[in-house]
Amino acid sequence: MNPEKASILIVEDEPKMRRLLELQLADEGFQAQAAADAEAALRLLAKDPFDLIITDLKLPGISGLEFLQTVKRLNGNLPVLMMTAHGSVESAVEAMRAGASDYVLKPFSLAEMVLKIRKELATHQLREENRTLREALGQRYEYENIIARSKEMQSVLALVERAAPTNATVLIGGESGVGKDLIARAIHEHSNRASGPFIKINSTAIPETLLESELFGYEKGAFTGAATSKPGKFELANNGTLFLDEIGDVPLPIQVKLLRVLQERQFERLGGTRTLKVDVRLIAATNRDLRAALEEGTFREDLYYRLNVVAIDIPPLREHKEDIPSLVYHFLKKFARENGKPVPEITPEAMNLLSSFHWPGNIRELENTIERAITLAPGPKLGVNDIQLDRRTSRSAHDASPVLPDGMTLEHWEDEIISEALRRANGNKSQAARALGLSRNALRYRLTKIGVPDPPEKES
């Protein structure tokens, strides 16, 4: 982008001011287009790319703040300058929290506006050049409390780097213990919402009967024991981030309400009639295969696609073992500090033992192992005898046997199994589904997904 020829969208309902800005910016060498309201501006954004937006805070119809929030959901990196009257400074600050790059108070000089535009365009260009250069040079991403020396984890942090500045919903996948909560917090802390709250809720830690009231709050008298009204996690996370862990275990009725919040940014408390609006970024995490849950009918397809805007899959520790030594030293320092002990040494044999283990519990299991070793070790050096591993759940690479026929992928093998089940059932889908341990709808879904013809039903 050449800042001197940048494309700028002006959103201003007052005709004289709109025309004056358009002419002045054109004289300064910018390519300027103008809109009288947010609706017209959004139509222009759908057709043409812009490098920067100038918008009034007070607009007819959709307000300037709502317009800003919409723009940031569409493109979190697009700079937005807010124009506001002197009496609305608090609103301008609120706009900054929502992602505005800067604001200018009316009345302002055109020279002041041009100066702010050039400054913001130059800053934006520098950020983009730095990001591009870092990716081109293969420089490492560094995040506090996240150990990521391996290329697998660097790929995860590269996604965090791209997703964080936006307001896009993020779905984090991975086995238990891989650090999904750390990735969620890194996204929040490097986003435009970093100054807002980060609220975490684990759906499996709360009884199903209480989960709805925890998420959406309740009014006094909504149920027995509700002596006072209470806000839910969505209200507490307003202007910040809500991290919903184990999203795959959320019951279907609550999934419907989650979908509404994602679509409309509003909800009612349990037992209430007043509609509440919130500005919350949702980050969800799961250790389940949500695609399998779709087939089983336990997870809504429309909610899945609303959540899966940016997908970040964290690999298990066994797939990036080169990070184990760094993780070990990190935990040694952490627990030595917490226990008031000097950081112990670790023998090469003990490190080799840790590096070769399968770690079915991933980083959380490694952390617990190091904490136990530091607590119980008799001396200042950790050896093999100080490392206690749960070998019942480990797998040895030496005794592993192939689980698929040679030269066959899992997808191909699944095609063969489904085709064979249909052949043995003489084309009867209900019978084939029973043989495969699937529901009839799940079988039809798989047939459509993998391109196997869905033959007419044959009676048993």
Buried (B, 14 or more C-beta within 10 A) or exposed (E): BEBEEBBBBBBBBEEEBBEBBBEBBEEBEBBBBBBBBBEEBBEBBEEEEBBBBBBBBBBEEBBBBBBBBBBBBBBBEBBBBBBBBEEBEEBBBBBBBBBBBBBBBBEEEBEEBBEBBBBBBEEBBEEEEEBEEBEEEEEEBEBEEBBBBBEBBBBBBBBBBBBBBBBBBBBBBBBEBBBBBBBBBBBBBBBBBBEBBBBBBEBEEBEEEEBBBBBBBBBEEBEEEBEEBBBBBBBBBBBBBBBBBBBBBBEEEBBEBBBBBBEEBEBBBBBBEEEBEBBBBBBBBBBBEBBEBBBBEBBBEEBBEBBBBBEBEBBBBBEBBEBBBEBBBBBBEBBBEEEEBEBBEBBEEBBEBBBEBBBBBBBBBBBBBBBBBBEEBEEEEBBEEBBEBEEEEEEEEEEEEEEEEEEEEEEEEBBEEBBEBBEEBEBBBBBBBBBBEBBBEBBBBBBEEEEBEEEEEEEE
